Structures are given as structure tokens and as C-alpha cells.
Amino acid sequence: MVKFGTGGWRAVIGDEFTKANIQLLSKALCEKMKREGVADKGIVLGYDRRFLAKEAMQWAGEVFAAEGIHAALVNKSSPTPLVMFYVMKHDLPYGMMITASHNPAIYNGIKVFTAGGRDADEVQTHQIEEIIETLKPEDVHEMEYEAAKAAGLIEEIYPLNEYLDNIIDAVDMQAIRDARLKIALDPMYGVSETSLKTILLTARCEVETIHERHDTLFGGKLPAPNASTLRPLQNFVLDAHCDIGIATDGDADRLGVIDDTGRFLHPNDILVLLYYYLVKYKGWKGPVVRNICTTHMLDKVAEQFGEKCYEVPVGFKHISAKMNETDAVIGGESSGGLTVRGHIKGKDGVYAASLLVEMIAVTGKKLSEIYKDIEAECGSIHMEERDYKFTQEKKEEVHKILMVDKKIPELPFAVDHVSYLDGSKVYFENGGWVVARFSGTEPLIRIFCEMPDAAQAKTVSEIYEDFLDLK
């Protein structure tokens, strides 16, 4: 059965990620487009480097063609944000991307985008699920691929240049040229190399790349740019004396960064750096948006400049919706996705990376120096993150404790209030917080805690671990 989570539909290849389910979802979207009277506008489809991704895109295209809906298929593996940009630029009602983003290699999936290039929200995905439930296998029809191409119902496109030109136009390329930076890239065997390399070489950067080949197993590692997976990039940055190391996840909508000292910059740090840069150095005005698991350092920076920070549930669709509502400068999440006002309404690791390079060039400072400036102005804060696998019985038990009985453990810090916006989040009077919630993309219970010092964050996390018996 096709069920959407916070980042689209994701499933194990050969289990639920099958041709039948891919085409069932495609048929449901066809029905939705017809009911909304937008079927004549067509749809764009893309894919990344995962196993069966290109085939899955073609299987989906054959269904749209059979329903008389024009499908523009990006004919090379590409970043997810390219598809989102195409939906926005060409005023399409929908787009689809075959990807499981940063999930393990045994997964694949589909992200659906709506008008303006936004992630489909819960209302939209629920409507697709409802239509799927009414469909039978015999309701799904397909037109043979070559016949669909000949009929003009499938069109193969490669709109990389217009996507890259949009980013190049938004970035201070002259400042980057003048800075003569040395940059290390780690696409993590994914799809960002061509995009990032083109932008950076155009700006006359010296670029070195690791893990660039096509590998559907992602080198045996999770294609998520985190502290443990980016150790090779850390070593490379230090050994080659690079100004910055940039990594992107499998479909290039998230990024990870290694600074000039070899330190892994948490996605929280990247968000803080970019918001600070856009407001202080570029003179932008406006609030910032983060989800419930993302650093409150953003609140401190916003307050410093007389701005507001808005909190939303996990799921980038909530970030983009609140940004649209508040005209925020930037919005993002602790898992590595962010977007900036004036660009697409979704995550874009390529654009975010380009902005970070611009920041180094414009300020004339290393990333490590800029972050020290922020801490000197706004203070420091420390986060602890923990993930736990669970059985279905354990999930039900934890859900009952946190969300039904609304219990919290005995805590050594004064509690200000508790929120159930997404999971259970406790806010302390000292400005710290802790949240326990279930992941929307993986079978994990996650605990995030942020406190004035690292020891306090560790203590609170351990109290929650014991309270929920997660060891």
C-alpha cells in the first residue's frame, strides 16, 4: 500500500516499491489532475541515481500518457530541486521525483510537488491516498514508452541549464571569482556533482571531488551528509587545505558542510550561518522558520536583529507553507534541508551550498570565524540527538506514554510548558528544550535536546532514554 510520510512515499525496493504501486500512485495523480481540471497542463517527472529510479519514472510516464496527460521526463539523473524549479518556472500543477532522498540504498520512493514547486502537503497526499484506495489493478493502463514518445505524450527534456542559470543569477559570482577559493565536493555517489561543479568552476573556484561515480549502493553507506558519513570529506579538506567541504544527500536537496578547520557543521549551524549572513551582510529583512527539532539559536539570531522565529511540525511542506505566509528570509530543518526567499519553495542543497561559498567570499572570513562572531553576539547552545529503532509494540507503548497519557519524566530543570504540535516537546525556563517523536521517514524514535551546555543536554537525553526504556 502507498502511504506518504513527511518526505513523500518511501518503501523497500521489491517489497512495496514495485511497478504496480508506482503505476497505482501515478493513476491516482492522473485522476486528481482530471478532477481539478489541470490535466491539460501536464506534469514533469525526474529521477536520481537509485536502483530502478529511471525505470520507475518511465513506468509512471507510461500511465500519464495512457490517460492523455503530457509528461515531460527529465532524461538524466538530476537533483530533486531541479524538478521543483521546473514546476515553478513552467507553471505546472504537479511534478514527481523518483527518489528516497537520504534513506538506505534498499529504499526508493516518490516525492510529489504541487503548483509553485512546493512539496505536496498532507491534504494533497491524503487525497492521493484516498483515490488509491478506490482503484483496482485493472483500472491502471499504460501506453508503451516509444509509442507515447511518438504521440508526443512523453517528452524527454534536460532543463539543467535554466536551473543553474537561476542560481548563478542569484549568487554574487564576481565576489566568488575574486576570492579564489579551494572547495572539496562529496556528492555521496548522488546527483549533485554536475550542478555544483558547473557553478563553482564558472566562479573560477578550484574544485576537487570525491565519491562522484554512480553507485546505487552509495559506497555501502547511508547517503545522508552527517558527521559519521563525512569523515572522508573531513580528511580531504584538511589534507588539501580547502576553504570548505560540501556534501549533498542522494537527491541533492540536503547538504552537509565541513569547515576550514575540518569540523562538521551540523545542519543547525548552516541554517544559523546563512540567516545571519543574509540579514547582517546582505541587509535582508524578515523572520526565519524552523521545525520543532531545529536549533533555537535561530530564535536568538532573529531576536538580535529584531525579527521573529516561527516553529512548525517536522516536514518541509510545513516550512515552505509558513515561509510563504510570513515572507520569511530562510526556513529549514535540523536534518539538512533549507530554502531561501526568492528561490524554490522547497529544499535545495545546490543553492544553499552556493550561498555558503558566496558568504565566505563576501565576508572575507572563514566559516569558523563567522560562527565565532555569531556566538559572541548571541551566546552558545548545545544539542544532543539520539535515534532508537523500535518494534510495533514499543511504538504503541511510547505513543501511549507521550501522546495519550501525556506523561513526561521527572526533570532537573524547571519546565515552562509542553507542546504536542509534533510529538512531545518540553520547553524549559532556562531556554532549553527536549522533544521525543517518531520519524516520518524511517522506523525510528528520535530524541532531540538542546540546552545551555552539553552536559545538561546529555543528562536530559539520558533521563528520556530511561523513562521510555529505549536502551
PADODO-706647 format. One line per field, with one value per residue (C-alpha): residue in one letter; x, y, z. Coordinates in Angstrom, 2 decimals. Example, Ala and Ser with C-alpha at 12.3 -4.5 7.8 and 13.67 -1.06 7.14 Angstrom:
2
rest	[a, s]
px	[12.30, 13.67]
py	[-4.50, -1.06]
pz	[7.80, 7.14]
//
This chain:
471
rest	[m, v, k, f, g, t, g, g, w, r, a, v, i, g, d, e, f, t, k, a, n, i, q, l, l, s, k, a, l, c, e, k, m, k, r, e, g, v, a, d, k, g, i, v, l, g, y, d, r, r, f, l, a, k, e, a, m, q, w, a, g, e, v, f, a, a, e, g, i, h, a, a, l, v, n, k, s, s, p, t, p, l, v, m, f, y, v, m, k, h, d, l, p, y, g, m, m, i, t, a, s, h, n, p, a, i, y, n, g, i, k, v, f, t, a, g, g, r, d, a, d, e, v, q, t, h, q, i, e, e, i, i, e, t, l, k, p, e, d, v, h, e, m, e, y, e, a, a, k, a, a, g, l, i, e, e, i, y, p, l, n, e, y, l, d, n, i, i, d, a, v, d, m, q, a, i, r, d, a, r, l, k, i, a, l, d, p, m, y, g, v, s, e, t, s, l, k, t, i, l, l, t, a, r, c, e, v, e, t, i, h, e, r, h, d, t, l, f, g, g, k, l, p, a, p, n, a, s, t, l, r, p, l, q, n, f, v, l, d, a, h, c, d, i, g, i, a, t, d, g, d, a, d, r, l, g, v, i, d, d, t, g, r, f, l, h, p, n, d, i, l, v, l, l, y, y, y, l, v, k, y, k, g, w, k, g, p, v, v, r, n, i, c, t, t, h, m, l, d, k, v, a, e, q, f, g, e, k, c, y, e, v, p, v, g, f, k, h, i, s, a, k, m, n, e, t, d, a, v, i, g, g, e, s, s, g, g, l, t, v, r, g, h, i, k, g, k, d, g, v, y, a, a, s, l, l, v, e, m, i, a, v, t, g, k, k, l, s, e, i, y, k, d, i, e, a, e, c, g, s, i, h, m, e, e, r, d, y, k, f, t, q, e, k, k, e, e, v, h, k, i, l, m, v, d, k, k, i, p, e, l, p, f, a, v, d, h, v, s, y, l, d, g, s, k, v, y, f, e, n, g, g, w, v, v, a, r, f, s, g, t, e, p, l, i, r, i, f, c, e, m, p, d, a, a, q, a, k, t, v, s, e, i, y, e, d, f, l, d, l, k]
px	[0.00, 1.20, 1.41, 3.06, 5.32, 6.91, 9.11, 6.95, 6.32, 9.31, 9.44, 11.83, 12.55, 10.78, 8.61, 6.21, 8.25, 7.02, 5.95, 2.33, 2.41, 4.33, 1.72, -1.12, 0.14, 0.56, -3.01, -4.31, -2.47, -3.94, -7.44, -6.68, -5.46, -8.59, -10.90, -9.10, -9.27, -5.49, -4.75, -4.21, -1.24, 0.82, 3.41, 7.20, 8.97, 12.58, 14.77, 18.01, 20.70, 18.90, 18.30, 15.22, 14.74, 14.88, 12.68, 10.19, 10.00, 9.30, 6.66, 4.93, 5.21, 3.50, 0.49, 0.20, 0.46, -2.30, -4.51, -3.77, -1.65, 1.57, 4.56, 7.91, 10.57, 14.00, 16.18, 19.26, 19.53, 19.11, 18.72, 15.25, 15.28, 15.68, 12.25, 10.76, 12.23, 10.76, 7.29, 7.56, 9.18, 6.77, 3.65, 2.82, 0.20, 2.29, 5.70, 7.07, 10.56, 11.66, 13.88, 14.13, 16.39, 18.76, 17.21, 19.32, 20.03, 17.35, 14.70, 13.24, 10.23, 8.31, 8.03, 5.07, 5.27, 2.39, 1.95, 4.79, 7.26, 6.18, 6.22, 2.71, 1.17, -0.77, -4.10, -2.80, -1.09, -4.13, -6.30, -3.92, -4.08, -7.88, -8.02, -5.56, -7.89, -10.70, -8.58, -8.28, -5.29, -7.42, -8.07, -4.41, -3.46, -0.15, 0.99, 4.16, 7.04, 8.20, 4.62, 3.93, 7.02, 5.91, 2.46, 4.00, 2.55, 6.01, 8.68, 12.27, 13.85, 17.03, 16.44, 19.68, 20.87, 17.83, 18.01, 21.73, 21.34, 18.69, 21.14, 24.05, 21.91, 21.05, 24.62, 27.43, 29.62, 32.10, 32.83, 33.46, 35.74, 37.78, 38.14, 39.89, 38.55, 39.51, 36.49, 36.03, 32.81, 31.28, 28.10, 27.92, 27.52, 24.40, 23.32, 24.84, 28.29, 27.41, 25.33, 27.73, 30.86, 29.40, 28.50, 31.80, 34.02, 32.10, 33.07, 36.72, 36.93, 39.42, 37.23, 38.19, 35.58, 35.34, 32.65, 31.44, 30.84, 27.41, 26.89, 23.34, 24.66, 26.16, 29.50, 27.80, 26.91, 23.80, 23.61, 22.99, 25.57, 26.14, 29.14, 29.80, 29.40, 31.50, 34.76, 36.45, 35.47, 36.82, 40.17, 40.24, 39.50, 42.32, 44.84, 44.17, 43.82, 40.37, 38.29, 35.15, 33.93, 30.41, 28.39, 24.84, 22.49, 21.36, 19.00, 20.82, 18.06, 20.06, 23.65, 26.40, 29.42, 32.98, 34.51, 38.08, 39.18, 37.81, 34.79, 31.48, 28.90, 25.57, 22.64, 21.57, 24.86, 24.40, 20.94, 22.21, 25.16, 23.02, 20.29, 22.93, 24.69, 21.55, 20.33, 23.61, 25.68, 23.06, 20.61, 17.57, 14.62, 12.24, 11.67, 13.03, 11.14, 12.32, 10.72, 10.35, 13.63, 15.77, 18.04, 16.65, 19.89, 17.82, 15.48, 18.48, 19.78, 16.30, 15.90, 19.32, 18.04, 14.53, 12.97, 10.81, 11.38, 8.37, 8.13, 6.31, 5.96, 8.55, 8.11, 9.39, 5.89, 5.26, 8.44, 7.54, 3.91, 4.93, 7.62, 5.03, 2.68, 5.27, 7.62, 10.49, 14.11, 15.03, 13.48, 14.98, 15.27, 17.92, 18.04, 19.79, 17.13, 16.66, 15.34, 15.75, 13.23, 13.06, 14.14, 12.01, 9.61, 11.47, 14.87, 17.82, 21.27, 22.85, 21.60, 22.37, 25.93, 26.37, 25.23, 27.70, 30.53, 29.31, 29.29, 32.97, 33.82, 31.78, 32.73, 36.37, 36.13, 36.40, 33.25, 34.79, 35.40, 31.85, 30.35, 32.54, 31.15, 27.60, 28.33, 29.98, 26.82, 24.11, 25.64, 26.06, 23.79, 24.38, 22.31, 22.16, 20.44, 19.58, 17.79, 16.26, 14.80, 11.55, 9.07, 5.40, 4.63, 7.25, 5.88, 2.40, 3.77, 5.76, 2.89, 0.57, 3.02, 3.80, 0.73, -2.23, -1.30, 0.86, 3.46, 6.94, 9.76, 10.99, 13.39, 16.09, 15.15, 12.07, 9.52, 7.87, 5.35, 4.81, 3.73, 2.17, 2.43, 4.52, 5.50, 6.05, 8.24, 9.17, 10.34, 12.49, 12.60, 16.36, 15.68, 16.48, 14.09, 13.68, 11.44, 10.60, 8.86, 8.59, 10.38, 8.09, 10.57, 12.27, 11.23, 12.93, 12.08, 14.07, 15.07, 16.48, 17.62, 19.16, 20.48, 22.84, 25.66, 26.47, 26.38, 22.80, 21.71, 23.25, 21.61, 18.13, 18.53, 19.56, 16.57, 14.25, 16.06, 15.46, 11.90, 10.87, 13.08, 14.83, 18.22]
py	[0.00, 3.52, 5.74, 9.16, 10.24, 13.62, 13.37, 11.62, 7.90, 5.69, 1.89, -1.04, -1.96, -5.20, -5.10, -2.17, -0.18, -2.13, -1.31, -1.97, 0.51, 3.13, 2.98, 2.92, 6.16, 7.64, 6.68, 8.28, 11.52, 11.40, 11.15, 14.03, 16.22, 15.47, 16.25, 19.56, 20.43, 20.71, 17.53, 19.59, 21.40, 18.22, 17.09, 16.86, 13.75, 13.28, 10.62, 10.27, 7.58, 4.97, 1.45, 1.30, 5.08, 5.72, 2.71, 3.84, 7.30, 5.70, 3.38, 6.40, 8.31, 5.46, 5.77, 9.55, 9.00, 6.36, 8.93, 11.53, 13.69, 15.14, 14.01, 15.81, 13.34, 14.62, 12.17, 12.25, 11.67, 15.08, 16.88, 16.94, 20.77, 20.88, 19.22, 21.58, 24.55, 23.28, 23.00, 26.59, 28.09, 26.47, 26.95, 23.24, 21.93, 18.92, 17.27, 13.90, 12.86, 9.24, 9.25, 8.06, 11.02, 10.06, 6.65, 3.46, 2.02, -0.67, 2.07, 4.05, 6.32, 9.20, 12.85, 14.79, 18.54, 20.96, 24.35, 26.75, 23.87, 23.07, 19.72, 18.27, 18.93, 16.47, 17.45, 16.76, 13.47, 12.28, 12.94, 10.85, 8.03, 8.18, 7.85, 4.92, 3.08, 3.27, 1.88, -1.72, -3.09, -3.30, 0.47, 1.18, 1.44, 2.21, 3.31, 1.72, 4.16, 4.63, 4.87, 7.55, 9.48, 9.22, 10.51, 13.49, 12.39, 11.68, 14.31, 13.84, 17.05, 18.11, 21.56, 21.71, 24.98, 27.04, 25.68, 26.51, 29.92, 30.80, 30.02, 31.78, 34.91, 34.87, 34.47, 37.05, 35.26, 38.14, 38.06, 34.32, 34.77, 37.35, 35.10, 32.26, 29.55, 25.90, 23.65, 19.92, 18.26, 14.98, 14.12, 10.87, 8.95, 11.01, 13.62, 16.97, 16.84, 18.25, 21.09, 22.18, 21.75, 23.82, 26.69, 26.65, 26.31, 29.15, 31.20, 30.16, 28.06, 25.24, 22.15, 18.64, 15.85, 12.55, 9.82, 11.10, 7.81, 6.25, 3.65, 2.56, 1.18, 4.59, 3.06, 0.88, 3.92, 5.94, 8.77, 11.29, 14.01, 13.63, 13.57, 9.83, 9.62, 12.69, 11.61, 11.07, 14.63, 15.94, 14.31, 15.61, 19.20, 19.12, 17.32, 19.54, 22.76, 23.54, 26.56, 24.42, 20.87, 20.45, 17.23, 16.58, 13.68, 11.23, 13.61, 16.87, 18.58, 18.47, 19.33, 18.79, 21.03, 20.66, 23.99, 25.18, 23.57, 20.14, 20.49, 19.03, 21.79, 20.47, 21.49, 23.67, 25.59, 26.03, 27.50, 29.89, 30.96, 31.64, 33.52, 35.65, 36.32, 37.24, 39.63, 41.19, 41.28, 41.37, 43.54, 41.30, 41.83, 39.18, 36.24, 32.70, 29.39, 26.14, 22.86, 21.65, 19.68, 22.53, 24.78, 27.69, 29.51, 30.78, 32.40, 34.12, 35.44, 36.61, 38.43, 40.05, 41.69, 42.47, 39.62, 36.58, 32.82, 30.62, 26.98, 24.32, 20.49, 18.28, 18.00, 20.53, 21.26, 22.97, 25.05, 26.24, 26.98, 29.12, 30.88, 31.73, 33.02, 35.16, 36.14, 34.64, 35.09, 31.44, 28.23, 24.88, 21.79, 20.01, 17.13, 19.34, 20.86, 24.59, 27.13, 30.88, 33.53, 34.17, 30.65, 27.48, 26.71, 23.56, 22.22, 22.87, 21.70, 23.09, 26.64, 26.52, 25.38, 28.21, 30.74, 29.39, 29.82, 33.37, 34.04, 33.11, 35.29, 38.36, 38.41, 37.56, 35.28, 31.55, 29.69, 29.02, 32.75, 33.72, 31.25, 32.63, 36.09, 34.74, 33.10, 36.30, 38.24, 35.69, 33.20, 29.46, 26.44, 22.66, 19.89, 16.16, 13.86, 10.18, 7.62, 4.33, 1.50, 0.02, -2.83, -2.13, -2.98, -0.48, 2.19, 1.77, 1.83, 5.03, 6.69, 5.98, 7.39, 10.58, 11.40, 9.72, 9.83, 12.92, 11.90, 13.38, 12.20, 13.91, 16.54, 18.54, 21.80, 23.99, 23.32, 26.29, 24.39, 21.26, 21.21, 18.36, 20.03, 17.09, 14.53, 15.71, 18.80, 20.18, 23.79, 24.70, 28.07, 28.30, 28.35, 24.68, 22.06, 18.35, 16.60, 12.93, 11.95, 9.21, 9.73, 10.21, 8.62, 5.79, 3.35, 5.37, 7.12, 10.34, 12.42, 15.92, 18.04, 21.49, 23.12, 25.92, 23.38, 19.93, 18.15, 19.30, 18.14, 14.72, 14.42, 15.21, 12.82, 10.00, 10.71, 10.34, 7.19, 5.61, 6.94, 5.39, 2.31, 2.75, 1.18]
pz	[0.00, -0.80, 2.29, 2.34, 5.18, 5.90, 2.79, 0.23, -0.23, 0.53, 0.52, 0.21, -3.42, -4.34, -1.23, -1.56, -4.09, -7.12, -10.66, -9.67, -6.78, -8.77, -11.51, -8.99, -7.46, -10.95, -11.90, -8.69, -9.53, -13.05, -11.52, -9.16, -12.02, -14.05, -11.13, -10.64, -14.32, -14.74, -16.72, -19.89, -18.28, -17.97, -15.44, -15.12, -13.79, -12.69, -11.08, -9.13, -9.15, -7.07, -8.33, -10.62, -10.44, -14.20, -14.93, -12.29, -13.89, -17.27, -15.81, -14.31, -17.59, -19.44, -17.14, -17.64, -21.39, -21.32, -19.58, -22.26, -19.92, -21.33, -19.26, -19.53, -18.37, -17.31, -19.24, -16.98, -13.24, -11.64, -8.31, -6.79, -6.64, -10.44, -10.79, -8.20, -10.07, -13.35, -11.82, -10.58, -13.71, -16.18, -14.04, -13.86, -11.43, -10.38, -10.56, -9.46, -8.42, -8.11, -5.01, -1.44, -0.64, 2.22, 3.03, 2.79, -0.67, -0.40, -0.50, -3.33, -3.41, -4.94, -3.97, -5.33, -5.90, -6.36, -8.05, -7.33, -6.85, -3.30, -1.53, -1.58, 1.85, 4.00, 2.45, -1.05, -0.19, 1.76, -1.29, -3.42, -0.84, -0.82, -4.61, -4.48, -2.10, -4.68, -7.53, -8.69, -10.65, -13.80, -13.58, -14.33, -18.01, -19.67, -23.13, -24.46, -23.94, -27.53, -28.77, -26.15, -27.31, -30.93, -29.96, -28.13, -24.80, -23.38, -24.00, -22.87, -21.53, -19.70, -18.17, -16.20, -17.72, -16.78, -13.21, -12.92, -14.56, -11.98, -9.15, -10.88, -11.29, -7.56, -6.29, -6.22, -8.73, -9.01, -5.28, -5.51, -8.53, -6.65, -3.57, -5.46, -3.16, -2.98, -2.48, -1.89, -3.08, -1.94, -3.91, -1.87, -5.16, -5.82, -8.36, -7.33, -8.93, -12.36, -10.89, -8.17, -10.24, -13.08, -10.74, -8.87, -11.92, -13.56, -10.49, -11.00, -7.84, -7.58, -7.16, -6.02, -5.96, -4.10, -4.35, -7.70, -9.55, -9.99, -7.26, -6.40, -3.09, -2.17, -1.28, 1.32, 3.44, 4.10, 1.51, 4.28, 4.94, 8.68, 11.00, 10.60, 6.81, 6.05, 7.69, 4.29, 3.31, 6.62, 5.96, 2.40, 3.46, 5.99, 3.77, 0.74, 2.78, 1.36, 2.35, 2.65, 2.06, 0.67, 0.61, -0.56, 0.07, -2.62, -4.41, -3.54, -1.61, 1.65, 2.36, 4.88, 5.37, 6.66, 7.66, 7.18, 10.49, 9.49, 11.79, 10.67, 10.64, 11.82, 9.58, 12.51, 12.22, 8.47, 8.95, 11.60, 9.43, 6.37, 8.23, 9.98, 6.67, 4.73, 7.43, 8.58, 5.42, 2.65, 4.56, 4.10, 6.43, 7.70, 10.04, 9.97, 10.06, 11.67, 12.72, 16.30, 16.20, 14.88, 16.93, 18.94, 18.08, 15.16, 17.70, 19.29, 15.95, 14.93, 18.24, 17.75, 14.57, 15.84, 13.88, 14.80, 14.55, 13.72, 14.79, 12.70, 12.71, 11.01, 7.22, 4.74, 3.45, 6.81, 6.43, 2.93, 3.87, 6.87, 4.81, 2.21, 4.90, 6.72, 3.85, 5.85, 4.79, 5.28, 6.54, 7.36, 9.48, 11.51, 9.03, 6.48, 4.26, 3.80, 1.36, 0.92, -0.03, -3.77, -4.73, -4.98, -2.13, -1.17, -0.15, -2.43, -1.39, -4.56, -3.98, -0.24, -0.99, -3.49, -0.88, 1.67, -0.83, -1.51, 2.23, 2.57, -0.41, 0.56, 4.26, 3.64, 6.68, 7.21, 8.27, 11.68, 12.17, 11.20, 13.65, 16.44, 15.63, 16.00, 19.36, 20.60, 19.74, 20.60, 23.05, 22.53, 22.80, 22.65, 21.07, 21.71, 19.17, 19.65, 17.44, 18.53, 16.47, 17.73, 17.39, 16.68, 20.32, 21.51, 19.20, 20.65, 24.19, 23.65, 21.79, 24.71, 27.28, 25.36, 23.31, 25.09, 28.76, 28.09, 30.66, 30.98, 33.26, 36.42, 35.11, 36.96, 35.23, 35.65, 32.89, 31.20, 29.06, 26.94, 23.27, 21.30, 17.90, 16.65, 19.27, 22.84, 23.29, 26.71, 26.95, 29.96, 31.68, 31.00, 27.23, 26.69, 25.31, 24.60, 22.07, 21.57, 18.33, 15.73, 12.43, 9.44, 7.02, 8.95, 11.71, 14.48, 17.73, 17.90, 20.89, 20.40, 23.33, 23.31, 26.49, 27.56, 27.94, 26.56, 29.94, 30.58, 27.11, 27.71, 31.15, 29.85, 26.89, 29.24, 31.51, 28.50, 27.36, 30.80, 31.07, 27.73, 28.26, 24.91, 25.66]
//
